[in-house]
Amino acid sequence: AHGSQDSMPGEERTALLDESVAMARRLDDPRALIESLRLHLSVDRTPARIGWRVETLDEMLRLAQRVDDKQLTLDVLAFRIYDLVALGDVASWSRDLDAHQRVADEIHEPFYTYCARAMTVARAINSGDFHEAERLAGEAHAIGQPLGVDNVDGVLGVQMFTIRREQGRLQEVAPFVRHF
């Protein structure tokens, strides 16, 4: 026994993760492969590996679609969106955001509706549509608050801070900043 994963040396952990991915591929088990790849992604969040992460998420998305798991598809899309934003790939980010919204609308699961709205705020801010960004932020908050989503107030605060900063109206969010 090696103890917890956190205390395992990096090379040993990577070797075990590689082995789990290879085994899932040999067994042609898409769900096991998704979980093995997800674990692999969780231990390597370094900026130097972002290209590998996006490629891995592309594969995970194909697998989630293969097993027709819409919630898993939404989870993978959300992770891929964050990495595409970091890469500055606006076209792919926007495409994935639209796909995320469509699937969230299909399954009518309030948590995913909240996530879709909250992520769409960033696109509205990025395009300079601050009125729409504020509307979407309010919508997301209204959906997330009764669900007990962790940090829903903090997400709204960051969104409003960003919107007001871009508008040159930071003084209006001073109470939020003081609170957090």
C-alpha positions in Angstrom: 0.0 0.0 0.0 1.3 3.4 -1.0 -0.9 5.6 1.2 -3.1 8.3 -0.2 -2.8 9.5 -3.8 -1.6 12.9 -2.4 1.4 11.4 -0.8 2.3 9.2 -3.8 5.3 10.5 -5.8 4.3 12.2 -9.1 6.0 9.7 -11.4 4.4 6.8 -9.6 1.0 8.5 -9.7 1.4 9.3 -13.4 2.4 5.7 -14.2 -0.7 4.4 -12.4 -2.9 6.8 -14.2 -1.4 5.8 -17.6 -1.9 2.2 -16.7 -5.6 2.8 -15.8 -6.1 4.7 -19.1 -4.4 1.8 -21.1 -6.5 -0.8 -19.3 -9.8 1.1 -20.0 -8.7 1.4 -23.7 -8.0 -2.4 -23.9 -11.3 -3.2 -22.4 -13.1 -0.7 -24.7 -14.9 0.6 -21.6 -15.8 4.2 -22.4 -17.0 5.0 -18.9 -13.9 3.6 -17.3 -11.8 5.5 -19.8 -13.6 8.8 -19.1 -13.0 8.3 -15.3 -9.3 7.4 -15.9 -8.8 10.5 -18.1 -10.7 12.7 -15.6 -8.3 11.6 -12.8 -5.3 12.2 -15.1 -6.6 15.7 -15.9 -7.1 16.5 -12.2 -3.5 15.9 -11.3 -2.0 17.9 -14.1 -3.4 21.5 -14.3 -0.1 23.1 -15.3 -0.3 25.8 -18.1 2.3 23.9 -20.1 -0.1 21.0 -20.5 -3.2 22.9 -21.6 -3.0 21.5 -25.2 -2.9 18.0 -23.9 -5.8 18.8 -21.6 -8.0 20.1 -24.5 -7.1 17.0 -26.6 -8.0 14.8 -23.6 -11.3 16.7 -23.1 -12.0 16.3 -26.8 -11.7 12.5 -26.4 -13.8 12.6 -23.2 -16.5 14.5 -25.0 -16.6 12.0 -27.9 -16.9 9.2 -25.3 -19.6 10.9 -23.3 -21.6 11.4 -26.5 -20.9 7.7 -27.4 -22.5 6.5 -24.2 -25.2 9.2 -24.5 -24.6 10.6 -21.1 -25.8 14.2 -21.2 -24.7 15.2 -17.7 -21.3 13.9 -18.4 -21.3 15.7 -21.7 -22.1 18.9 -19.8 -19.3 18.4 -17.3 -16.7 17.8 -20.0 -17.9 20.8 -22.0 -17.6 23.0 -18.9 -14.0 21.9 -18.3 -13.1 22.3 -22.0 -14.7 25.8 -22.0 -12.4 26.9 -19.2 -9.3 25.7 -21.0 -10.4 27.2 -24.3 -10.9 30.5 -22.6 -7.3 30.2 -21.2 -6.0 29.5 -24.7 -7.9 32.5 -26.0 -9.8 30.3 -28.5 -12.9 32.5 -28.7 -14.5 30.7 -31.6 -14.2 27.2 -30.0 -15.2 28.6 -26.6 -18.3 30.1 -28.0 -19.2 27.0 -29.9 -18.8 24.9 -26.7 -20.8 27.4 -24.7 -23.7 27.1 -27.2 -23.5 23.3 -27.1 -23.5 23.4 -23.3 -26.6 25.6 -23.3 -28.4 23.3 -25.8 -27.7 20.2 -23.7 -28.6 22.0 -20.5 -31.9 23.1 -22.0 -32.6 19.5 -23.2 -32.2 17.8 -19.8 -34.0 20.6 -17.8 -31.7 20.1 -14.8 -31.6 23.4 -12.8 -28.0 23.1 -11.8 -26.8 22.8 -15.4 -29.1 25.6 -16.4 -27.5 27.7 -13.7 -24.0 26.8 -14.9 -24.9 27.5 -18.6 -26.2 31.0 -17.6 -23.3 31.8 -15.4 -20.8 30.8 -18.1 -22.7 32.8 -20.8 -22.1 36.0 -18.7 -18.4 35.9 -19.6 -19.2 35.8 -23.3 -21.5 38.8 -23.0 -18.8 40.7 -21.0 -16.2 39.7 -23.6 -18.4 41.0 -26.4 -19.0 44.3 -24.6 -22.8 43.7 -24.1 -22.8 44.7 -20.4 -26.6 45.0 -20.3 -27.0 41.4 -21.4 -24.2 40.3 -19.1 -26.0 41.9 -16.1 -29.3 40.3 -17.1 -27.7 36.9 -17.5 -25.8 37.2 -14.2 -29.1 38.1 -12.4 -30.8 35.1 -14.1 -28.0 32.7 -13.1 -28.1 34.0 -9.5 -31.9 33.6 -9.3 -31.6 30.0 -10.6 -28.6 29.1 -8.4 -29.6 30.6 -5.1 -32.6 28.4 -4.3 -30.5 25.3 -5.4 -28.0 26.1 -2.7 -25.2 26.3 -5.2 -21.9 26.9 -3.4 -20.6 30.5 -3.8 -23.6 31.7 -5.9 -23.3 35.1 -4.3 -19.5 35.2 -4.8 -20.0 34.3 -8.5 -22.5 37.2 -8.9 -20.1 39.5 -7.1 -17.2 38.7 -9.4 -19.5 39.0 -12.4 -20.8 42.4 -11.3 -17.3 43.6 -10.3 -16.1 42.7 -13.9 -19.1 44.3 -15.6 -18.8 47.5 -13.5 -15.1 47.6 -14.0 -15.5 47.5 -17.7 -18.2 50.2 -17.5 -16.0 52.5 -15.3 -18.5 52.1 -12.4 -16.5 50.2 -9.8 -17.7 52.4 -6.9 -21.1 50.7 -7.3 -19.8 47.3 -6.3 -17.8 48.5 -3.3 -20.3 46.8 -0.8 -19.8 43.5 -2.6 -16.0 43.8 -2.4 -16.1 44.7 1.3 -18.4 41.7 2.0 -16.1 39.2 0.3 
